[in-house]
Amino acid sequence: MPPFIPPLSDPTKTVPALLSERALVSFSVESLTQFLHGETLIPQRRIRALLEQDPVFSNADKPFLSREKMYVRSLEKAAKLVEMRKRNEWSEEDMMVAMRMIGDSTPQILHEALFIPTLKTQLSDEQQKIWLPNYAQTELAHGSNLRKLETTATFIPETDEFEINTPTLNSMKWWPGALAQTSTHCAIYARLILHGKDYGVHPFLLQIRAPVTHAPMPGIELGNLGNKIGFNTIDNGFLRVHNVRIPRSQMMMRNSKVTREGKYEPAKNAKMNYSTMVAIRANIVRNAGFALGQALTIAIRYSMVRLQGGDRIPSLKGEEVKIIDHGMQRFRLTTSLALSYAMLMTGRLMFEMHRRNLKNVIQGEVGLMAEVHATSSGLKALTSDLATAHMEDARRACGGHGYSWCGGIVDILTTTLQDVTVEGENTILHLQTSRWLLKTILAALKTKDLSAVPAGLRPALQDAHILDQERATIVPGQPVSGETLIAAFWHREARVLQEVVARILKDGAGEEAMAKSQVRMVELSRTHGEGMLVRNFFEALAKEEQTLVSKGQNPTKGFLPVLKQLAELHAIHRLLEQAGDFTEDGYVSRRQVVWLRERREELIDGLRYEIIGLVDAYDLSDNQLNSAIGRYDGRVYESLYEWAKYGMSIMEKGSQGGVLGFDEVLKDVLAEGRRINGVVVAPKL
Amino acid sequence: MPPFIPPLSDPTKTVPALLSERALVSFSVESLTQFLHGETLIPQRRIRALLEQDPVFSNADKPFLSREKMYVRSLEKAAKLVEMRKRNEWSEEDMMVAMRMIGDSTPQILHEALFIPTLKTQLSDEQQKIWLPNYAQTELAHGSNLRKLETTATFIPETDEFEINTPTLNSMKWWPGALAQTSTHCAIYARLILHGKDYGVHPFLLQIRAPVTHAPMPGIELGNLGNKIGFNTIDNGFLRVHNVRIPRSQMMMRNSKVTREGKYEPAKNAKMNYSTMVAIRANIVRNAGFALGQALTIAIRYSMVRLQGGDRIPSLKGEEVKIIDHGMQRFRLTTSLALSYAMLMTGRLMFEMHRRNLKNVIQGEVGLMAEVHATSSGLKALTSDLATAHMEDARRACGGHGYSWCGGIVDILTTTLQDVTVEGENTILHLQTSRWLLKTILAALKTKDLSAVPAGLRPALQDAHILDQERATIVPGQPVSGETLIAAFWHREARVLQEVVARILKDGAGEEAMAKSQVRMVELSRTHGEGMLVRNFFEALAKEEQTLVSKGQNPTKGFLPVLKQLAELHAIHRLLEQAGDFTEDGYVSRRQVVWLRERREELIDGLRYEIIGLVDAYDLSDNQLNSAIGRYDGRVYESLYEWAKYGMSIMEKGSQGGVLGFDEVLKDVLAEGRRINGVVVAPKL
């Protein structure tokens, strides 16, 4: 096992640059950490401390491994997790926490393959739906469009079995994680064929590998997709099935059922599936916030240790400055930090919404479902887009060291990049949100009943001219209130909506009209999501303020005033980034744009000595960060050097024990060079 | 050697979807290819045809290799190139072409290490400056700031030697390509110390490895940095030097010199270095265009083969549609295509500018130099930012297959990502451009002599109110002329400039003022570069029109009208993407924004059946693309499947010949699972 190399941070050896930064933070980082993580903080820390005693969980070797070796290491980590779970009697929730705390991805499906009987009998309905489906759904030529899947499960009444087939090359299952090498069973999505009639796509449990030998079962072909841009610990694979029989009982019958006679019984509560999707997407939103937070922890700490430039500034007398003190660097990282917090707050509120909604659904009330589901779609798309874009920006802000795996951002960035595609491709999700919004509005316009329309959009629907009269109430030299900013985002959304509705109505208001307006519809969903991020941030802080007041604490002290500045910064920055949407109808004037820019600058300057606290509060350990430049103690350069030397010690060697390639190729090339050019030792210039 | 797998495209087997697309293109793709590549097209094709007969140049294995094996393969390719060069009597230029045509990166430095004597005697001055410097410059804790490098070269008069030292951990050389394992010599940048006096940083030739054994020379420590996000064929490394003596003749004395007595003779024509930088940056601009073109060739071909969605559109009767026919997909890819062509046209004009300027410089006229150099800085930054952002967008537009290496975009994207950092980090370059622009303007305002100010900015400097009166002349339902669009970008630049100048003047107009305005200065450089891209595209087409007319050809036929549409689309799209800058002062009105959006849509629709021709014209071979989904014949799915199977055949195996990890870890875990849960074969649900 690799040691924890470079040695984990020793807080007593923290570099002076970070010590002095931390001394200036105005709030208790621990309080903010508790606020961000809530009740999961204690188990997170307990479990992480346990994990980080065992070198199997060291991520130090990851920057140097091949895909094959990454996979082996992820298996080792998975195996150890299983062992620790048993030894420590972890709950299912503890296990989930552990998988988050290791700072790496393991084939969880392995876990499912081991424990399917346990899972089936012990997990709640909801957990089963989160963890069992999704395997072996996507086909080679078919993505998110379930209706077009070609795999079949044909009922054979004589033997009470289904016969599974992937009849064409294009219907081969393609992409499922852990399918290529790890899994013994999978849930396969196939068209249910009963007495020649197609009942649509349903999930079936399929054994794909034999016990002991692990060889593919008869009729099963399995394979590996090869390297990906990231997530290479996981063996994404393909699966072809040729005439494989399974007992009828292996259809997953929690929802729809097939009787012994081959009679179809449709699902009773299909809405539950939507509720699950909301939870998964809320998770992606929250992950987007933390993944960006991880990149920013690295980039901000590094920017406080790294010195560069400043030669031209006479007052510095030739001293180099921390790169965080270059205006552009501070601007990029502080605005990204505001975005990360906005996403965390929205993730938090989405979970609350999901829990409320789930309670309703269980009681048979599905009124909120469509809105909640549609909103979660667009937010998943918006936040995964924004998070990955800003993570990439943070990577670039680290210069060359950001390009290297030992910088630490590469791994988390390339892993998070899958979130723009999985669980619903982002463009398709935006279109879902927009379609829901437009249908709601078109129906409301017809019936004059606006109750289903989001409140902020109602005034403009009641009076079309109201948007032309509205003006933002931004004045110079003052903070911009949450109300003002929220109103601006509602105005913008209503304006985009007005244009899109006019277009759709002109084109006949049907699906063809919507298909013609995709670009603007995606824009509409984005504006909807941007508004949510802005509102939710302010709302979450208002709630926390109430909580503090009810506990008798002073809300004008501590982290809350700092987060309020961050919320204002987030809203102003998002507005300025899309200023055209706000200025094109004169809602925000040219002078107001200038004032907003000044206010943004003021906020960024005001947050200058808080930002180290804001990233420390994410509470990410050195092993989770796995970064030479983002470590807690700031010993960047020693760490880069030590880590590179360790990496060399585990590189694959050549036949003579030297660097792979030297004896094999380079030696002869160099010899030939010497033969042609003479010995090039100490050439005379 | 790997076969060319999947087999290279067979045009006679092209899928019907691409055949029908190609049949509809209105112009000769071959003519456009000739226009894009100019006189290099013939050698490019000749050399590529030679290379692609030899499986050593197959890139088919690359998606599956570890870093160590990628390096070995790159050595094999480099060795073969050297051999072919000799056999085919390639010129230096042919060799450069060959390195571009292999669709992979080899350690060119190997080539230099072999042929330094040849290079030194045979290359022109300019070529020497392009290919010799840049090695061993960056230090661990010091990036672009040459002045802060700590490595020393101290003259020892007694022995006529220099003693080289990297005195601290932070001054260790860090990052040079091919330094870790390949190079035998390097050019090391060190502070020249003569009789105790520091003369600043100069380059020295240093032997780092012994002949035959390839072991580091005494006093030399070398190492490898580990994996990077891309470019892993190249062994970026580090270098520490402890008291290493070299003869005085190993100082590189083409510019500054040191005599036997230790007397310093400064360089005579330092401006030449700037001219070289312009050439390198023009190359990055052009590469940005082609790299984005490579990603778009893949994404656009794939989007014409891939079917998805359309279920909701009644007129389609359940048929799936090519994803290019989804409005959002077409929008993303067509606007990116316009950007790629804009960058190619600007790269072309920059090379012309560079050649003109170089001629001037040689004749002692350096008047243009500052502008040309500053402009090239900002353009390098702008185009590398935009190209990589749009390449990533193209990758996402390919869904899951874009995430996989076999999709082909991952490799070119992660390789191109280094361009935002190397040859001047982008933020620093933008600031250089802005500083030059501001200094020019501030001087002109003082002297009232505007001759050094770019022409489009002069009117606003002569009369500050002119910007408030200007209005864009965009009318509905008509094409927007190049003049109108160029004027809009000048207006925007003048407006940003006005604000920045006011700010800087208010703050004292010195370096401290500029340091305080970094964010807006970067913005200023971006607007400057955006304007150049817009103007250059129209200008390059106007030139081509003249050329065609002078040859007696009809410029209203062929590719020229199509490229004109693309130039209009590019300018309109860039304007709309930053609409706030154009609408905040009312220069572009709200109605005009709507008309521009309509015109953009019209242009995208009009180009629908040209885009396959526009990407085919880049003339990239299947082996260069190295993509299962972007191949010329469109056989996407067969190729993905065949390629994955080939990849499995070269994966690293476990001790028992199976998948690495099964015998080592997974077997025991699964056995333990069976022991705990019983055999999970065919569980009854």
Interface residues (C-beta under 8 A of the other chain):
Chain A: P63 F64 L65 S66 R67 E68 K69 Y71 V72 L75 E76 A78 A79 V82 L110 A113 L114 F115 I116 P117 T118 K120 T138 L140 A141 H142 G143 S144 N145 R147 K148 L169 N170 M172 W174 W175 Q181 T182 T184 H185 L205 Q207 P211 V212 H214 G223 N224 L225 G226 N227 K228 I229 G230 F238 I246 P247 S249 Q250 M251 M252 M253 R306 L307 Q308 G309 G310 D311 R312 I313 P314 S315 E320 H326 G327 M328 Q329 F331 E392 R395 R396 G399 G400 G402 Y403 S404 W405 C406 V410 L413 T414 L417 Q418 V420 T421 V422 E425 N426 T427 I428 L431 E499 G510 E511 E512 M514 A515 K516 S517 Q518 V519 R520 V522 L576 Q578 A579 G580 D581 F582 T583 E584 D585 G586 R590 V593 V594 R597 E601 Y637 E638 L640 Y641 W643 A644 K645 G647 M648 M651 E652 G658 V659 L660 G661 F662 E664 V665 L666 K667 D668 V669 L670 A671 E672 G673 R674 I676 N677 G678 V679 V680 V681 A682 P683 K684 L685
Chain B: P63 F64 L65 S66 R67 E68 K69 Y71 V72 L75 E76 A78 A79 V82 L110 A113 L114 F115 I116 P117 T118 K120 T138 L140 A141 H142 G143 S144 N145 R147 K148 L169 N170 M172 W174 W175 Q181 T182 T184 H185 L205 Q207 P211 V212 H214 G223 N224 L225 G226 N227 K228 I229 G230 F238 I246 P247 S249 Q250 M251 M252 M253 R306 L307 Q308 G309 G310 D311 R312 I313 P314 S315 E320 H326 G327 M328 Q329 F331 E392 R395 R396 G399 G400 G402 Y403 S404 W405 C406 V410 L413 T414 L417 Q418 V420 T421 V422 E425 N426 T427 I428 L431 E499 G510 E511 E512 M514 A515 K516 S517 Q518 V519 R520 V522 L576 Q578 A579 G580 D581 F582 T583 E584 D585 G586 S589 R590 V593 V594 R597 E601 Y637 E638 L640 Y641 W643 A644 K645 G647 M648 M651 E652 G658 V659 L660 G661 F662 E664 V665 L666 K667 D668 V669 L670 A671 E672 G673 R674 I676 N677 G678 V679 V680 V681 A682 P683 K684 L685
